[in-house]
């Protein structure tokens, strides 16, 4: 399974206990570490890695299915990291393929 798919699976997991949330939280942190290491390994720009790694202000996705407030926080952060990962991956793929940058 690719790393983005793993992140989506984490975000979509149903949580119904403190123990399940703690497990998810630890897996989220490990997933984030692996993603960052993989980005470094393939040569993603440090500024893009920093944008993925450090969440500043962002408009959060609101989840009504969160088990508790801590789970809701993880869901917001994971959703934002998945959004950024998709953007970074698309930029990286364009750069590797030699395609011109997107005009925005």
Secondary structure, 3 states (H helix, E strand, C coil): CCHHHHHHHHHHCCCCCHHHHHHHHHHHHHHHHHHHHHHHHHCCCHHHHHHHHCCCCCCCCCCCCCCCHHHHHHHHHHHHHHHHHHHHHHHHHHHHHCCCCCCC
